[in-house]
Amino acid sequence: MERNLSTRLAAEGINICCYKVNGMACEDICMEHSISGFPSVLILKEGIEVNRILGVTSGRNLRHIYKKVK
């Protein structure tokens, strides 16, 4: 999902930063952000969560969500 999101948005001139966390090894981070399912995508704007995607979603939906945030 990260590659899909990064590639599609970069093609439209939207820059993003992606970070990966191994949920099994980093339970504290998952607890801090209330992540209970994988894959999870948290969209942050200026350090504040503005949207969350749980599970696999299409590139079209990812683009729509990200444009809404932008």
mmCIF file of the N, C-alpha and C atoms, coordinates in Angstrom:
data_MODEL
# 
_entry.id   MODEL 
# 
loop_
_atom_site.group_PDB 
_atom_site.id 
_atom_site.type_symbol 
_atom_site.label_atom_id 
_atom_site.label_alt_id 
_atom_site.label_comp_id 
_atom_site.label_asym_id 
_atom_site.label_entity_id 
_atom_site.label_seq_id 
_atom_site.pdbx_PDB_ins_code 
_atom_site.Cartn_x 
_atom_site.Cartn_y 
_atom_site.Cartn_z 
_atom_site.occupancy 
_atom_site.B_iso_or_equiv 
_atom_site.pdbx_formal_charge 
_atom_site.auth_seq_id 
_atom_site.auth_comp_id 
_atom_site.auth_asym_id 
_atom_site.auth_atom_id 
_atom_site.pdbx_PDB_model_num 
ATOM 1   N N  . MET A 1 1  ? 0.819  -1.178 0.000   1.00 0.00 ? 1  MET A N  1 
ATOM 2   C CA . MET A 1 1  ? 0.000  0.000  0.000   1.00 0.00 ? 1  MET A CA 1 
ATOM 3   C C  . MET A 1 1  ? 0.871  1.253  0.000   1.00 0.00 ? 1  MET A C  1 
ATOM 4   N N  . GLU A 1 2  ? 1.993  1.196  0.696   1.00 0.00 ? 2  GLU A N  1 
ATOM 5   C CA . GLU A 1 2  ? 2.889  2.365  0.747   1.00 0.00 ? 2  GLU A CA 1 
ATOM 6   C C  . GLU A 1 2  ? 3.363  2.737  -0.656  1.00 0.00 ? 2  GLU A C  1 
ATOM 7   N N  . ARG A 1 3  ? 3.788  1.733  -1.433  1.00 0.00 ? 3  ARG A N  1 
ATOM 8   C CA . ARG A 1 3  ? 4.278  2.007  -2.787  1.00 0.00 ? 3  ARG A CA 1 
ATOM 9   C C  . ARG A 1 3  ? 3.169  2.606  -3.645  1.00 0.00 ? 3  ARG A C  1 
ATOM 10  N N  . ASN A 1 4  ? 1.968  2.070  -3.534  1.00 0.00 ? 4  ASN A N  1 
ATOM 11  C CA . ASN A 1 4  ? 0.824  2.569  -4.290  1.00 0.00 ? 4  ASN A CA 1 
ATOM 12  C C  . ASN A 1 4  ? 0.543  4.021  -3.930  1.00 0.00 ? 4  ASN A C  1 
ATOM 13  N N  . LEU A 1 5  ? 0.507  4.314  -2.662  1.00 0.00 ? 5  LEU A N  1 
ATOM 14  C CA . LEU A 1 5  ? 0.234  5.667  -2.193  1.00 0.00 ? 5  LEU A CA 1 
ATOM 15  C C  . LEU A 1 5  ? 1.337  6.628  -2.625  1.00 0.00 ? 5  LEU A C  1 
ATOM 16  N N  . SER A 1 6  ? 2.577  6.269  -2.387  1.00 0.00 ? 6  SER A N  1 
ATOM 17  C CA . SER A 1 6  ? 3.705  7.139  -2.724  1.00 0.00 ? 6  SER A CA 1 
ATOM 18  C C  . SER A 1 6  ? 3.794  7.405  -4.218  1.00 0.00 ? 6  SER A C  1 
ATOM 19  N N  . THR A 1 7  ? 3.698  6.354  -5.022  1.00 0.00 ? 7  THR A N  1 
ATOM 20  C CA . THR A 1 7  ? 3.843  6.480  -6.471  1.00 0.00 ? 7  THR A CA 1 
ATOM 21  C C  . THR A 1 7  ? 2.722  7.319  -7.079  1.00 0.00 ? 7  THR A C  1 
ATOM 22  N N  . ARG A 1 8  ? 1.498  7.013  -6.722  1.00 0.00 ? 8  ARG A N  1 
ATOM 23  C CA . ARG A 1 8  ? 0.361  7.733  -7.305  1.00 0.00 ? 8  ARG A CA 1 
ATOM 24  C C  . ARG A 1 8  ? 0.351  9.210  -6.909  1.00 0.00 ? 8  ARG A C  1 
ATOM 25  N N  . LEU A 1 9  ? 0.626  9.485  -5.666  1.00 0.00 ? 9  LEU A N  1 
ATOM 26  C CA . LEU A 1 9  ? 0.591  10.875 -5.222  1.00 0.00 ? 9  LEU A CA 1 
ATOM 27  C C  . LEU A 1 9  ? 1.789  11.656 -5.742  1.00 0.00 ? 9  LEU A C  1 
ATOM 28  N N  . ALA A 1 10 ? 2.949  11.024 -5.819  1.00 0.00 ? 10 ALA A N  1 
ATOM 29  C CA . ALA A 1 10 ? 4.145  11.696 -6.354  1.00 0.00 ? 10 ALA A CA 1 
ATOM 30  C C  . ALA A 1 10 ? 3.910  12.098 -7.807  1.00 0.00 ? 10 ALA A C  1 
ATOM 31  N N  . ALA A 1 11 ? 3.194  11.265 -8.556  1.00 0.00 ? 11 ALA A N  1 
ATOM 32  C CA . ALA A 1 11 ? 2.897  11.571 -9.957  1.00 0.00 ? 11 ALA A CA 1 
ATOM 33  C C  . ALA A 1 11 ? 2.024  12.824 -10.076 1.00 0.00 ? 11 ALA A C  1 
ATOM 34  N N  . GLU A 1 12 ? 1.314  13.146 -9.016  1.00 0.00 ? 12 GLU A N  1 
ATOM 35  C CA . GLU A 1 12 ? 0.454  14.332 -9.003  1.00 0.00 ? 12 GLU A CA 1 
ATOM 36  C C  . GLU A 1 12 ? 1.108  15.508 -8.280  1.00 0.00 ? 12 GLU A C  1 
ATOM 37  N N  . GLY A 1 13 ? 2.395  15.364 -7.940  1.00 0.00 ? 13 GLY A N  1 
ATOM 38  C CA . GLY A 1 13 ? 3.117  16.452 -7.292  1.00 0.00 ? 13 GLY A CA 1 
ATOM 39  C C  . GLY A 1 13 ? 2.857  16.573 -5.798  1.00 0.00 ? 13 GLY A C  1 
ATOM 40  N N  . ILE A 1 14 ? 2.325  15.519 -5.185  1.00 0.00 ? 14 ILE A N  1 
ATOM 41  C CA . ILE A 1 14 ? 2.047  15.528 -3.746  1.00 0.00 ? 14 ILE A CA 1 
ATOM 42  C C  . ILE A 1 14 ? 3.159  14.738 -3.059  1.00 0.00 ? 14 ILE A C  1 
ATOM 43  N N  . ASN A 1 15 ? 3.899  15.387 -2.173  1.00 0.00 ? 15 ASN A N  1 
ATOM 44  C CA . ASN A 1 15 ? 4.989  14.728 -1.461  1.00 0.00 ? 15 ASN A CA 1 
ATOM 45  C C  . ASN A 1 15 ? 4.516  14.220 -0.115  1.00 0.00 ? 15 ASN A C  1 
ATOM 46  N N  . ILE A 1 16 ? 4.900  12.981 0.200   1.00 0.00 ? 16 ILE A N  1 
ATOM 47  C CA . ILE A 1 16 ? 4.539  12.395 1.487   1.00 0.00 ? 16 ILE A CA 1 
ATOM 48  C C  . ILE A 1 16 ? 5.760  11.721 2.090   1.00 0.00 ? 16 ILE A C  1 
ATOM 49  N N  . CYS A 1 17 ? 5.709  11.487 3.380   1.00 0.00 ? 17 CYS A N  1 
ATOM 50  C CA . CYS A 1 17 ? 6.714  10.704 4.078   1.00 0.00 ? 17 CYS A CA 1 
ATOM 51  C C  . CYS A 1 17 ? 6.010  9.475  4.643   1.00 0.00 ? 17 CYS A C  1 
ATOM 52  N N  . CYS A 1 18 ? 6.596  8.314  4.428   1.00 0.00 ? 18 CYS A N  1 
ATOM 53  C CA . CYS A 1 18 ? 6.031  7.075  4.949   1.00 0.00 ? 18 CYS A CA 1 
ATOM 54  C C  . CYS A 1 18 ? 6.979  6.486  5.977   1.00 0.00 ? 18 CYS A C  1 
ATOM 55  N N  . TYR A 1 19 ? 6.420  5.999  7.053   1.00 0.00 ? 19 TYR A N  1 
ATOM 56  C CA . TYR A 1 19 ? 7.198  5.334  8.092   1.00 0.00 ? 19 TYR A CA 1 
ATOM 57  C C  . TYR A 1 19 ? 6.562  3.983  8.339   1.00 0.00 ? 19 TYR A C  1 
ATOM 58  N N  . LYS A 1 20 ? 7.377  2.964  8.493   1.00 0.00 ? 20 LYS A N  1 
ATOM 59  C CA . LYS A 1 20 ? 6.889  1.621  8.761   1.00 0.00 ? 20 LYS A CA 1 
ATOM 60  C C  . LYS A 1 20 ? 7.217  1.252  10.195  1.00 0.00 ? 20 LYS A C  1 
ATOM 61  N N  . VAL A 1 21 ? 6.281  0.526  10.809  1.00 0.00 ? 21 VAL A N  1 
ATOM 62  C CA . VAL A 1 21 ? 6.491  0.055  12.173  1.00 0.00 ? 21 VAL A CA 1 
ATOM 63  C C  . VAL A 1 21 ? 6.140  -1.425 12.218  1.00 0.00 ? 21 VAL A C  1 
ATOM 64  N N  . ASN A 1 22 ? 7.000  -2.225 12.800  1.00 0.00 ? 22 ASN A N  1 
ATOM 65  C CA . ASN A 1 22 ? 6.696  -3.627 13.026  1.00 0.00 ? 22 ASN A CA 1 
ATOM 66  C C  . ASN A 1 22 ? 5.831  -3.683 14.281  1.00 0.00 ? 22 ASN A C  1 
ATOM 67  N N  . GLY A 1 23 ? 4.547  -3.922 14.074  1.00 0.00 ? 23 GLY A N  1 
ATOM 68  C CA . GLY A 1 23 ? 3.592  -3.883 15.186  1.00 0.00 ? 23 GLY A CA 1 
ATOM 69  C C  . GLY A 1 23 ? 3.887  -4.864 16.296  1.00 0.00 ? 23 GLY A C  1 
ATOM 70  N N  . MET A 1 24 ? 4.404  -6.032 15.932  1.00 0.00 ? 24 MET A N  1 
ATOM 71  C CA . MET A 1 24 ? 4.703  -7.036 16.955  1.00 0.00 ? 24 MET A CA 1 
ATOM 72  C C  . MET A 1 24 ? 5.894  -6.603 17.809  1.00 0.00 ? 24 MET A C  1 
ATOM 73  N N  . ALA A 1 25 ? 6.847  -5.910 17.208  1.00 0.00 ? 25 ALA A N  1 
ATOM 74  C CA . ALA A 1 25 ? 8.052  -5.506 17.932  1.00 0.00 ? 25 ALA A CA 1 
ATOM 75  C C  . ALA A 1 25 ? 7.895  -4.145 18.615  1.00 0.00 ? 25 ALA A C  1 
ATOM 76  N N  . CYS A 1 26 ? 6.914  -3.364 18.193  1.00 0.00 ? 26 CYS A N  1 
ATOM 77  C CA . CYS A 1 26 ? 6.758  -1.995 18.710  1.00 0.00 ? 26 CYS A CA 1 
ATOM 78  C C  . CYS A 1 26 ? 5.353  -1.782 19.273  1.00 0.00 ? 26 CYS A C  1 
ATOM 79  N N  . GLU A 1 27 ? 4.992  -2.606 20.218  1.00 0.00 ? 27 GLU A N  1 
ATOM 80  C CA . GLU A 1 27 ? 3.651  -2.518 20.799  1.00 0.00 ? 27 GLU A CA 1 
ATOM 81  C C  . GLU A 1 27 ? 3.375  -1.157 21.426  1.00 0.00 ? 27 GLU A C  1 
ATOM 82  N N  . ASP A 1 28 ? 4.399  -0.524 21.983  1.00 0.00 ? 28 ASP A N  1 
ATOM 83  C CA . ASP A 1 28 ? 4.203  0.774  22.633  1.00 0.00 ? 28 ASP A CA 1 
ATOM 84  C C  . ASP A 1 28 ? 3.745  1.837  21.627  1.00 0.00 ? 28 ASP A C  1 
ATOM 85  N N  . ILE A 1 29 ? 4.327  1.822  20.430  1.00 0.00 ? 29 ILE A N  1 
ATOM 86  C CA . ILE A 1 29 ? 3.927  2.791  19.402  1.00 0.00 ? 29 ILE A CA 1 
ATOM 87  C C  . ILE A 1 29 ? 2.495  2.511  18.962  1.00 0.00 ? 29 ILE A C  1 
ATOM 88  N N  . CYS A 1 30 ? 2.158  1.232  18.786  1.00 0.00 ? 30 CYS A N  1 
ATOM 89  C CA . CYS A 1 30 ? 0.799  0.869  18.389  1.00 0.00 ? 30 CYS A CA 1 
ATOM 90  C C  . CYS A 1 30 ? -0.215 1.288  19.457  1.00 0.00 ? 30 CYS A C  1 
ATOM 91  N N  . MET A 1 31 ? 0.134  1.110  20.704  1.00 0.00 ? 31 MET A N  1 
ATOM 92  C CA . MET A 1 31 ? -0.765 1.518  21.791  1.00 0.00 ? 31 MET A CA 1 
ATOM 93  C C  . MET A 1 31 ? -0.925 3.038  21.805  1.00 0.00 ? 31 MET A C  1 
ATOM 94  N N  . GLU A 1 32 ? 0.161  3.747  21.621  1.00 0.00 ? 32 GLU A N  1 
ATOM 95  C CA . GLU A 1 32 ? 0.132  5.214  21.629  1.00 0.00 ? 32 GLU A CA 1 
ATOM 96  C C  . GLU A 1 32 ? -0.809 5.763  20.557  1.00 0.00 ? 32 GLU A C  1 
ATOM 97  N N  . HIS A 1 33 ? -0.839 5.102  19.392  1.00 0.00 ? 33 HIS A N  1 
ATOM 98  C CA . HIS A 1 33 ? -1.652 5.576  18.273  1.00 0.00 ? 33 HIS A CA 1 
ATOM 99  C C  . HIS A 1 33 ? -2.930 4.759  18.074  1.00 0.00 ? 33 HIS A C  1 
ATOM 100 N N  . SER A 1 34 ? -3.250 3.897  19.033  1.00 0.00 ? 34 SER A N  1 
ATOM 101 C CA . SER A 1 34 ? -4.456 3.058  18.990  1.00 0.00 ? 34 SER A CA 1 
ATOM 102 C C  . SER A 1 34 ? -4.559 2.243  17.706  1.00 0.00 ? 34 SER A C  1 
ATOM 103 N N  . ILE A 1 35 ? -3.453 1.622  17.324  1.00 0.00 ? 35 ILE A N  1 
ATOM 104 C CA . ILE A 1 35 ? -3.430 0.765  16.144  1.00 0.00 ? 35 ILE A CA 1 
ATOM 105 C C  . ILE A 1 35 ? -3.664 -0.667 16.602  1.00 0.00 ? 35 ILE A C  1 
ATOM 106 N N  . SER A 1 36 ? -4.744 -1.266 16.076  1.00 0.00 ? 36 SER A N  1 
ATOM 107 C CA . SER A 1 36 ? -5.052 -2.628 16.479  1.00 0.00 ? 36 SER A CA 1 
ATOM 108 C C  . SER A 1 36 ? -5.132 -3.581 15.300  1.00 0.00 ? 36 SER A C  1 
ATOM 109 N N  . GLY A 1 37 ? -5.123 -3.069 14.080  1.00 0.00 ? 37 GLY A N  1 
ATOM 110 C CA . GLY A 1 37 ? -5.190 -3.916 12.891  1.00 0.00 ? 37 GLY A CA 1 
ATOM 111 C C  . GLY A 1 37 ? -4.122 -3.529 11.897  1.00 0.00 ? 37 GLY A C  1 
ATOM 112 N N  . PHE A 1 38 ? -3.777 -4.472 11.049  1.00 0.00 ? 38 PHE A N  1 
ATOM 113 C CA . PHE A 1 38 ? -2.735 -4.218 10.064  1.00 0.00 ? 38 PHE A CA 1 
ATOM 114 C C  . PHE A 1 38 ? -3.252 -4.623 8.691   1.00 0.00 ? 38 PHE A C  1 
ATOM 115 N N  . PRO A 1 39 ? -2.962 -3.923 7.618   1.00 0.00 ? 39 PRO A N  1 
ATOM 116 C CA . PRO A 1 39 ? -2.199 -2.681 7.609   1.00 0.00 ? 39 PRO A CA 1 
ATOM 117 C C  . PRO A 1 39 ? -3.044 -1.505 8.097   1.00 0.00 ? 39 PRO A C  1 
ATOM 118 N N  . SER A 1 40 ? -2.398 -0.542 8.670   1.00 0.00 ? 40 SER A N  1 
ATOM 119 C CA . SER A 1 40 ? -3.024 0.701  9.103   1.00 0.00 ? 40 SER A CA 1 
ATOM 120 C C  . SER A 1 40 ? -2.226 1.863  8.527   1.00 0.00 ? 40 SER A C  1 
ATOM 121 N N  . VAL A 1 41 ? -2.927 2.857  8.056   1.00 0.00 ? 41 VAL A N  1 
ATOM 122 C CA . VAL A 1 41 ? -2.286 4.071  7.564   1.00 0.00 ? 41 VAL A CA 1 
ATOM 123 C C  . VAL A 1 41 ? -2.854 5.227  8.361   1.00 0.00 ? 41 VAL A C  1 
ATOM 124 N N  . LEU A 1 42 ? -1.979 5.961  9.020   1.00 0.00 ? 42 LEU A N  1 
ATOM 125 C CA . LEU A 1 42 ? -2.395 7.165  9.734   1.00 0.00 ? 42 LEU A CA 1 
ATOM 126 C C  . LEU A 1 42 ? -1.931 8.354  8.909   1.00 0.00 ? 42 LEU A C  1 
ATOM 127 N N  . ILE A 1 43 ? -2.835 9.263  8.609   1.00 0.00 ? 43 ILE A N  1 
ATOM 128 C CA . ILE A 1 43 ? -2.479 10.457 7.860   1.00 0.00 ? 43 ILE A CA 1 
ATOM 129 C C  . ILE A 1 43 ? -2.388 11.601 8.852   1.00 0.00 ? 43 ILE A C  1 
ATOM 130 N N  . LEU A 1 44 ? -1.188 12.160 8.966   1.00 0.00 ? 44 LEU A N  1 
ATOM 131 C CA . LEU A 1 44 ? -0.929 13.242 9.912   1.00 0.00 ? 44 LEU A CA 1 
ATOM 132 C C  . LEU A 1 44 ? -0.696 14.537 9.150   1.00 0.00 ? 44 LEU A C  1 
ATOM 133 N N  . LYS A 1 45 ? -1.207 15.601 9.687   1.00 0.00 ? 45 LYS A N  1 
ATOM 134 C CA . LYS A 1 45 ? -0.950 16.930 9.135   1.00 0.00 ? 45 LYS A CA 1 
ATOM 135 C C  . LYS A 1 45 ? -0.455 17.782 10.287  1.00 0.00 ? 45 LYS A C  1 
ATOM 136 N N  . GLU A 1 46 ? 0.782  18.253 10.162  1.00 0.00 ? 46 GLU A N  1 
ATOM 137 C CA . GLU A 1 46 ? 1.430  19.026 11.220  1.00 0.00 ? 46 GLU A CA 1 
ATOM 138 C C  . GLU A 1 46 ? 1.420  18.263 12.541  1.00 0.00 ? 46 GLU A C  1 
ATOM 139 N N  . GLY A 1 47 ? 1.650  16.942 12.447  1.00 0.00 ? 47 GLY A N  1 
ATOM 140 C CA . GLY A 1 47 ? 1.759  16.104 13.635  1.00 0.00 ? 47 GLY A CA 1 
ATOM 141 C C  . GLY A 1 47 ? 0.445  15.669 14.253  1.00 0.00 ? 47 GLY A C  1 
ATOM 142 N N  . ILE A 1 48 ? -0.682 16.049 13.670  1.00 0.00 ? 48 ILE A N  1 
ATOM 143 C CA . ILE A 1 48 ? -1.993 15.702 14.212  1.00 0.00 ? 48 ILE A CA 1 
ATOM 144 C C  . ILE A 1 48 ? -2.692 14.743 13.250  1.00 0.00 ? 48 ILE A C  1 
ATOM 145 N N  . GLU A 1 49 ? -3.240 13.645 13.789  1.00 0.00 ? 49 GLU A N  1 
ATOM 146 C CA . GLU A 1 49 ? -3.938 12.678 12.949  1.00 0.00 ? 49 GLU A CA 1 
ATOM 147 C C  . GLU A 1 49 ? -5.211 13.306 12.386  1.00 0.00 ? 49 GLU A C  1 
ATOM 148 N N  . VAL A 1 50 ? -5.341 13.256 11.067  1.00 0.00 ? 50 VAL A N  1 
ATOM 149 C CA . VAL A 1 50 ? -6.526 13.814 10.413  1.00 0.00 ? 50 VAL A CA 1 
ATOM 150 C C  . VAL A 1 50 ? -7.347 12.747 9.708   1.00 0.00 ? 50 VAL A C  1 
ATOM 151 N N  . ASN A 1 51 ? -6.769 11.571 9.521   1.00 0.00 ? 51 ASN A N  1 
ATOM 152 C CA . ASN A 1 51 ? -7.507 10.472 8.915   1.00 0.00 ? 51 ASN A CA 1 
ATOM 153 C C  . ASN A 1 51 ? -6.778 9.179  9.202   1.00 0.00 ? 51 ASN A C  1 
ATOM 154 N N  . ARG A 1 52 ? -7.512 8.076  9.080   1.00 0.00 ? 52 ARG A N  1 
ATOM 155 C CA . ARG A 1 52 ? -6.953 6.756  9.361   1.00 0.00 ? 52 ARG A CA 1 
ATOM 156 C C  . ARG A 1 52 ? -7.573 5.775  8.375   1.00 0.00 ? 52 ARG A C  1 
ATOM 157 N N  . ILE A 1 53 ? -6.740 4.919  7.817   1.00 0.00 ? 53 ILE A N  1 
ATOM 158 C CA . ILE A 1 53 ? -7.202 3.889  6.895   1.00 0.00 ? 53 ILE A CA 1 
ATOM 159 C C  . ILE A 1 53 ? -6.821 2.545  7.501   1.00 0.00 ? 53 ILE A C  1 
ATOM 160 N N  . LEU A 1 54 ? -7.799 1.680  7.681   1.00 0.00 ? 54 LEU A N  1 
ATOM 161 C CA . LEU A 1 54 ? -7.540 0.350  8.214   1.00 0.00 ? 54 LEU A CA 1 
ATOM 162 C C  . LEU A 1 54 ? -7.771 -0.667 7.113   1.00 0.00 ? 54 LEU A C  1 
ATOM 163 N N  . GLY A 1 55 ? -6.837 -1.575 6.952   1.00 0.00 ? 55 GLY A N  1 
ATOM 164 C CA . GLY A 1 55 ? -6.951 -2.598 5.922   1.00 0.00 ? 55 GLY A CA 1 
ATOM 165 C C  . GLY A 1 55 ? -6.463 -2.093 4.574   1.00 0.00 ? 55 GLY A C  1 
ATOM 166 N N  . VAL A 1 56 ? -6.537 -2.963 3.588   1.00 0.00 ? 56 VAL A N  1 
ATOM 167 C CA . VAL A 1 56 ? -6.076 -2.628 2.240   1.00 0.00 ? 56 VAL A CA 1 
ATOM 168 C C  . VAL A 1 56 ? -7.178 -1.855 1.531   1.00 0.00 ? 56 VAL A C  1 
ATOM 169 N N  . THR A 1 57 ? -6.795 -0.802 0.827   1.00 0.00 ? 57 THR A N  1 
ATOM 170 C CA . THR A 1 57 ? -7.754 0.006  0.077   1.00 0.00 ? 57 THR A CA 1 
ATOM 171 C C  . THR A 1 57 ? -7.180 0.317  -1.302  1.00 0.00 ? 57 THR A C  1 
ATOM 172 N N  . SER A 1 58 ? -8.027 0.692  -2.208  1.00 0.00 ? 58 SER A N  1 
ATOM 173 C CA . SER A 1 58 ? -7.586 0.938  -3.588  1.00 0.00 ? 58 SER A CA 1 
ATOM 174 C C  . SER A 1 58 ? -6.786 2.234  -3.690  1.00 0.00 ? 58 SER A C  1 
ATOM 175 N N  . GLY A 1 59 ? -5.991 2.333  -4.759  1.00 0.00 ? 59 GLY A N  1 
ATOM 176 C CA . GLY A 1 59 ? -5.235 3.558  -5.019  1.00 0.00 ? 59 GLY A CA 1 
ATOM 177 C C  . GLY A 1 59 ? -6.154 4.747  -5.199  1.00 0.00 ? 59 GLY A C  1 
ATOM 178 N N  . ARG A 1 60 ? -7.275 4.528  -5.824  1.00 0.00 ? 60 ARG A N  1 
ATOM 179 C CA . ARG A 1 60 ? -8.261 5.603  -6.038  1.00 0.00 ? 60 ARG A CA 1 
ATOM 180 C C  . ARG A 1 60 ? -8.761 6.164  -4.700  1.00 0.00 ? 60 ARG A C  1 
ATOM 181 N N  . ASN A 1 61 ? -9.090 5.273  -3.781  1.00 0.00 ? 61 ASN A N  1 
ATOM 182 C CA . ASN A 1 61 ? -9.547 5.728  -2.461  1.00 0.00 ? 61 ASN A CA 1 
ATOM 183 C C  . ASN A 1 61 ? -8.436 6.434  -1.698  1.00 0.00 ? 61 ASN A C  1 
ATOM 184 N N  . LEU A 1 62 ? -7.203 5.919  -1.802  1.00 0.00 ? 62 LEU A N  1 
ATOM 185 C CA . LEU A 1 62 ? -6.083 6.572  -1.126  1.00 0.00 ? 62 LEU A CA 1 
ATOM 186 C C  . LEU A 1 62 ? -5.897 7.993  -1.645  1.00 0.00 ? 62 LEU A C  1 
ATOM 187 N N  . ARG A 1 63 ? -5.953 8.147  -2.963  1.00 0.00 ? 63 ARG A N  1 
ATOM 188 C CA . ARG A 1 63 ? -5.784 9.469  -3.567  1.00 0.00 ? 63 ARG A CA 1 
ATOM 189 C C  . ARG A 1 63 ? -6.901 10.418 -3.110  1.00 0.00 ? 63 ARG A C  1 
ATOM 190 N N  . HIS A 1 64 ? -8.119 9.929  -3.074  1.00 0.00 ? 64 HIS A N  1 
ATOM 191 C CA . HIS A 1 64 ? -9.262 10.743 -2.652  1.00 0.00 ? 64 HIS A CA 1 
ATOM 192 C C  . HIS A 1 64 ? -9.096 11.200 -1.202  1.00 0.00 ? 64 HIS A C  1 
ATOM 193 N N  . ILE A 1 65 ? -8.717 10.284 -0.338  1.00 0.00 ? 65 ILE A N  1 
ATOM 194 C CA . ILE A 1 65 ? -8.527 10.630 1.074   1.00 0.00 ? 65 ILE A CA 1 
ATOM 195 C C  . ILE A 1 65 ? -7.412 11.639 1.237   1.00 0.00 ? 65 ILE A C  1 
ATOM 196 N N  . TYR A 1 66 ? -6.302 11.428 0.532   1.00 0.00 ? 66 TYR A N  1 
ATOM 197 C CA . TYR A 1 66 ? -5.167 12.327 0.695   1.00 0.00 ? 66 TYR A CA 1 
ATOM 198 C C  . TYR A 1 66 ? -5.466 13.725 0.154   1.00 0.00 ? 66 TYR A C  1 
ATOM 199 N N  . LYS A 1 67 ? -6.194 13.801 -0.961  1.00 0.00 ? 67 LYS A N  1 
ATOM 200 C CA . LYS A 1 67 ? -6.557 15.106 -1.513  1.00 0.00 ? 67 LYS A CA 1 
ATOM 201 C C  . LYS A 1 67 ? -7.478 15.865 -0.576  1.00 0.00 ? 67 LYS A C  1 
ATOM 202 N N  . LYS A 1 68 ? -8.339 15.137 0.121   1.00 0.00 ? 68 LYS A N  1 
ATOM 203 C CA . LYS A 1 68 ? -9.231 15.753 1.098   1.00 0.00 ? 68 LYS A CA 1 
ATOM 204 C C  . LYS A 1 68 ? -8.439 16.388 2.228   1.00 0.00 ? 68 LYS A C  1 
ATOM 205 N N  . VAL A 1 69 ? -7.380 15.735 2.621   1.00 0.00 ? 69 VAL A N  1 
ATOM 206 C CA . VAL A 1 69 ? -6.535 16.213 3.721   1.00 0.00 ? 69 VAL A CA 1 
ATOM 207 C C  . VAL A 1 69 ? -5.702 17.408 3.279   1.00 0.00 ? 69 VAL A C  1 
ATOM 208 N N  . LYS A 1 70 ? -5.231 17.360 2.045   1.00 0.00 ? 70 LYS A N  1 
ATOM 209 C CA . LYS A 1 70 ? -4.344 18.382 1.520   1.00 0.00 ? 70 LYS A CA 1 
ATOM 210 C C  . LYS A 1 70 ? -5.044 19.709 1.526   1.00 0.00 ? 70 LYS A C  1 
# 
